[in-house]
Amino acid sequence: MSETTASVTSRTVIAESATARGRRARIALRGLQILLALFYAVASALPKLIAHPSAADMFDELGWGSAGMYTIGALELAGAIALLIPVLQSVAAMALSALMVGAFVVSITAFGGENAATPLILIVPLALIAWARRSSNGDLLRLVRRRA
């Protein structure tokens, strides 16, 4: 009987430590989402939306003009906001990853690979968020089906 009590006690301790580890992982992931949302909103979308000369020159060089610049800026801002909304977080991470694939391709083809590593680096944490928060996709699907 003492063996049973010891094994139950050890299981409880293991479960508590796993829960604490899981809680720390959730907090770290949420922090990463906030950090990425701030990056996309402030460092990436804002210069495009205020037509900062550095962004405007780049889009003019591409031949996309101000319409392309404002469109990409709006998509980045929408993705940044959606990263902070629990039901949209996984979809937002996937959409921003797709945007980064496009940024990588443009960087390679139009700018000779200048700053091509940045979108690739950003895809890694976005893929982690998309995978870790994948259960929110089911919640979103249920909400969409309920509205239809």
C-alpha positions in Angstrom: 0.0 0.0 0.0 2.9 2.4 0.7 4.1 1.7 -2.9 0.8 2.8 -4.3 0.9 6.0 -2.3 4.4 6.7 -3.3 3.6 6.3 -7.0 0.5 8.5 -6.8 2.6 11.1 -5.0 5.3 11.0 -7.6 2.8 11.2 -10.4 1.3 14.3 -8.9 4.7 16.0 -8.6 5.4 15.1 -12.2 2.0 16.5 -13.3 2.6 19.7 -11.4 6.0 20.2 -12.9 4.6 19.6 -16.4 1.9 22.1 -15.8 4.3 24.7 -14.6 6.5 24.1 -17.6 3.4 24.3 -19.9 2.4 27.5 -18.2 5.9 29.0 -18.8 5.8 27.9 -22.4 2.4 29.5 -22.9 3.6 32.8 -21.4 6.8 32.7 -23.5 4.7 32.1 -26.7 2.3 34.9 -25.8 5.4 37.2 -25.3 6.7 36.2 -28.7 3.3 37.0 -30.3 3.3 40.4 -28.7 6.9 41.1 -29.8 6.1 40.0 -33.4 2.9 42.1 -33.4 4.9 45.2 -32.2 7.5 44.5 -34.9 5.0 44.2 -37.7 2.9 47.1 -36.6 5.6 49.6 -35.7 8.8 48.7 -37.7 7.2 47.2 -40.8 3.6 48.5 -41.4 4.0 52.0 -40.0 6.7 53.2 -42.5 4.6 51.9 -45.4 1.3 53.5 -44.1 2.9 56.9 -43.5 4.7 56.7 -46.8 8.2 57.0 -45.2 10.7 57.8 -48.0 12.6 54.5 -47.4 9.5 52.5 -48.0 8.2 54.7 -50.8 11.5 54.5 -52.7 11.6 50.7 -52.4 8.0 50.3 -53.8 8.7 52.8 -56.6 11.8 50.7 -57.5 9.6 47.7 -57.7 7.1 49.5 -59.8 4.3 48.8 -57.4 3.9 52.5 -56.4 1.9 53.8 -53.4 -1.0 51.4 -53.9 1.3 48.3 -53.4 3.0 50.0 -50.4 -0.3 50.8 -48.7 -1.7 47.3 -49.4 1.3 45.5 -47.9 1.3 47.9 -45.0 -2.4 47.3 -44.3 -1.9 43.5 -44.5 1.0 43.7 -42.1 -1.0 45.8 -39.6 -4.0 43.5 -39.9 -1.7 40.5 -39.2 -0.1 42.2 -36.2 -3.5 42.9 -34.7 -4.8 39.4 -35.5 -1.7 37.9 -33.8 -3.1 39.3 -30.5 -6.6 38.0 -31.0 -6.8 34.4 -29.6 -9.2 33.0 -32.3 -7.2 34.5 -35.1 -3.6 34.0 -33.9 -2.8 30.8 -35.8 -4.3 32.0 -39.1 -2.5 35.4 -38.6 0.8 33.6 -38.2 0.2 31.5 -41.3 -0.9 34.6 -43.3 2.2 36.6 -42.2 4.4 33.6 -43.1 2.9 33.7 -46.6 3.6 37.4 -46.8 7.2 36.7 -45.7 7.6 34.1 -48.4 6.5 36.8 -50.9 9.0 39.3 -49.3 11.8 36.7 -49.7 11.0 36.1 -53.3 10.8 39.8 -54.1 14.1 40.4 -52.2 15.8 37.7 -54.2 14.4 38.6 -57.6 14.2 42.4 -57.5 16.9 43.4 -55.0 19.6 40.7 -55.6 19.1 39.1 -52.2 19.7 42.2 -50.2 18.0 41.6 -46.8 16.7 38.3 -47.9 17.5 36.6 -44.6 15.0 38.8 -42.6 11.8 37.3 -44.0 13.3 33.8 -43.5 14.2 34.5 -39.9 10.7 35.9 -39.2 9.1 32.7 -40.7 10.6 30.6 -37.9 8.7 32.1 -35.0 5.6 32.6 -37.1 5.6 28.9 -37.9 6.0 28.1 -34.2 3.0 30.2 -33.3 0.9 28.8 -36.1 1.7 25.3 -35.0 1.4 25.9 -31.2 -1.9 27.8 -31.5 -3.4 25.5 -34.2 -6.3 24.6 -31.9 -7.6 28.2 -32.5 -8.2 27.2 -36.1 -11.0 24.9 -35.0 -12.5 27.6 -32.8 -12.4 30.0 -35.8 -14.0 27.4 -38.1 -16.8 26.8 -35.5 -17.4 30.6 -35.3 -17.6 30.9 -39.1 -19.9 28.0 -39.5 -22.2 29.4 -36.7 -22.4 32.7 -38.6 -23.2 31.0 -42.0 
